[in-house]
Amino acid sequence: MIVIIMGVAGSGKTTIGEMLADRLGCGFSDADEFHSEGNRQKMASGVALQDEDRRPWLEAMRAAIVAQREQGNDWVFACSALKRSYRELLSDGDDEVVWVYLDGSEELLMTRLATRAGHFFDPSLLRSQMQTLEIPADDEALRVDITPAPEQIVETLVQRLSRMDTTG
């Protein structure tokens, strides 16, 4: 199974993704690993990425998903995947890709971003991400509230994913 943790900046994608991968005993990759240096510089400067900036990034991430599937590995990825078209490109009709949407209020997200250190994302871009976000429907992703502690969120996800695994 491939699990992709999605949401806007500050939602906890990396934290939850790493913890979930650890609980599931599988690997983890953060979408930031697949960004070009040019994209990183743009975001650090407060410049929102455009679709043409994102396409090579999404294609590189899709290649990594395919590689993990071909090797028979379960894997957790963290990626903003703000638009439905991005999610479609990443999953490419693969039924083994499970989406998890980390949902939180803009106020909570801004508080988290204001206290985050050492990341290239300019917090002023949150508004742009919130406007770009196409919230997945309930049949497209497991929706998880980010208010509880990360351990609680991961426990909820483990339970929900195990039910999915046993029910097909």
Number of C-alpha atoms within 10 A of each C-alpha: 17 23 21 29 27 27 24 25 22 24 26 21 25 22 15 23 27 21 19 25 20 13 12 15 11 15 17 21 20 20 21 16 10 18 17 13 8 10 19 16 13 16 17 16 14 15 16 18 15 9 11 8 15 15 13 14 18 21 15 16 23 18 12 16 23 17 12 17 17 9 8 10 14 19 22 30 23 24 25 22 26 20 14 15 12 18 21 12 15 23 19 13 10 12 9 12 20 18 23 22 26 23 18 17 12 15 9 14 19 18 12 15 19 13 9 12 8 5 10 14 22 17 21 16 18 20 14 13 18 16 9 13 16 14 17 18 11 9 8 14 18 17 18 16 12 21 14 10 9 16 13 13 18 21 14 12 18 16 11 12 18 12 11 11 10 7 7 6
